[in-house]
Amino acid sequence: MSLQSKRVADTSVPKHIDPSEFRNVLGHLPTGVVVLAADASGQPVGMAANSITSVSLDPPLIAVCAARTSSTWPLIRREERFCVSVLAAHHEHISRQFSRSGADRFARISWHHRDTGPALDDAIAWIDCELVAEHDAGDHTIAVARVLDLASAQDGRALVFFRGQYGRFVPTGFEPSRRENG
Ligand SMILES: Cc1cc2nc3c(=O)[nH]c(=O)nc-3n(C[C@H](O)[C@H](O)[C@H](O)COP(=O)(O)O)c2cc1C
């Protein structure tokens, strides 16, 4: 059944999904955290995001969802190029700084220029992107970008966001062993 015929056949009223329940349940999906950054007329601009995913290998595409309320995304979109820095395990403060409204987000941050924009010095990976499409998606926009270049640090450990908390990735082989009988 096509999506169109499914919509026509489905006469039931969709259940109301409470936004806080939506956040709570979707927060069970662990993600990495990135900083999206661009040079906006010589000024570095950036925002934290976790809604980023790889989309296509050929051509190389990624997607990220930006809130319609974001004041930073329109500045990044205008440049059409941006750099993604994947945050390291010790970067919780950077995630907080790049999500705080009114803050000087690049204050006390070590960064350098890549072809597409500002890149955080000790991130664990960098992805140079060129915006190719935007799709309306409710209160967000889905931005699709072509990957122009990319690099990663050796042995980088990622910052992880899970159920509203920050943590770090630990391979299962490194779990502390459980004592028998509690
Ligand atoms: C862990 C984390 C993940 C976030 N992910 C996103 C995201 O995927 N998309 C988005 O638009 N905002 C996301 N935000 C919120 C933005 O970083 C920030 O609050 C927003 O850009 C508001 O500031 P602005 O008006 O300067 O854009 C996230 C914040 C945090 C802390």
The ligand as an SDF file (V2000), in Angstrom:
LIG
                    3D

 31 33  0  0  0  0  0  0  0  0999 V2000
   22.8590   17.8170   23.3450 C   0  0  0  0  0  0  0  0  0  0  0  0
   22.1340   18.8550   22.5450 C   0  0  0  0  0  0  0  0  0  0  0  0
   21.6590   18.5330   21.2890 C   0  0  0  0  0  0  0  0  0  0  0  0
   20.9780   19.4800   20.5130 C   0  0  0  0  0  0  0  0  0  0  0  0
   20.5410   19.1260   19.2810 N   0  0  0  0  0  0  0  0  0  0  0  0
   19.9200   20.0390   18.5090 C   0  0  0  0  0  0  0  0  0  0  0  0
   19.5170   19.6990   17.1890 C   0  0  0  0  0  0  0  0  0  0  0  0
   19.7400   18.5890   16.7060 O   0  0  0  0  0  0  0  0  0  0  0  0
   18.8930   20.6590   16.4470 N   0  0  0  0  0  0  0  0  0  0  0  0
   18.6530   21.9150   16.9480 C   0  0  0  0  0  0  0  0  0  0  0  0
   18.0820   22.7350   16.2360 O   0  0  0  0  0  0  0  0  0  0  0  0
   19.0280   22.2640   18.1950 N   0  0  0  0  0  0  0  0  0  0  0  0
   19.6630   21.3700   18.9750 C   0  0  0  0  0  0  0  0  0  0  0  0
   20.0740   21.7070   20.2180 N   0  0  0  0  0  0  0  0  0  0  0  0
   19.7940   23.0690   20.6990 C   0  0  0  0  0  0  0  0  0  0  0  0
   20.7860   24.0870   20.1400 C   0  0  0  0  0  0  0  0  0  0  0  0
   22.1180   23.7660   20.4310 O   0  0  0  0  0  0  0  0  0  0  0  0
   20.5610   25.5090   20.7160 C   0  0  0  0  0  0  0  0  0  0  0  0
   19.8940   25.4650   21.8950 O   0  0  0  0  0  0  0  0  0  0  0  0
   19.8160   26.2870   19.7510 C   0  0  0  0  0  0  0  0  0  0  0  0
   20.6760   26.4570   18.6740 O   0  0  0  0  0  0  0  0  0  0  0  0
   19.3410   27.6580   20.3300 C   0  0  0  0  0  0  0  0  0  0  0  0
   20.2520   28.6100   20.1050 O   0  0  0  0  0  0  0  0  0  0  0  0
   20.1880   29.5070   18.7880 P   0  0  0  0  0  0  0  0  0  0  0  0
   18.9360   30.3270   18.8600 O   0  0  0  0  0  0  0  0  0  0  0  0
   21.4380   30.3000   18.8600 O   0  0  0  0  0  0  0  0  0  0  0  0
   20.1650   28.6090   17.5980 O   0  0  0  0  0  0  0  0  0  0  0  0
   20.7670   20.7900   21.0160 C   0  0  0  0  0  0  0  0  0  0  0  0
   21.2590   21.1190   22.2850 C   0  0  0  0  0  0  0  0  0  0  0  0
   21.9350   20.1690   23.0330 C   0  0  0  0  0  0  0  0  0  0  0  0
   22.4690   20.5500   24.3850 C   0  0  0  0  0  0  0  0  0  0  0  0
  1  2  1  0
  2  3  1  0
  2 30  2  0
  3  4  2  0
  4  5  1  0
  4 28  1  0
  5  6  2  0
  6  7  1  0
  6 13  1  0
  7  8  2  0
  7  9  1  0
  9 10  1  0
 10 11  2  0
 10 12  1  0
 12 13  2  0
 13 14  1  0
 14 15  1  0
 14 28  1  0
 15 16  1  0
 16 17  1  0
 16 18  1  0
 18 19  1  0
 18 20  1  0
 20 21  1  0
 20 22  1  0
 22 23  1  0
 23 24  1  0
 24 25  2  0
 24 26  1  0
 24 27  1  0
 28 29  2  0
 29 30  1  0
 30 31  1  0
M  END
$$$$
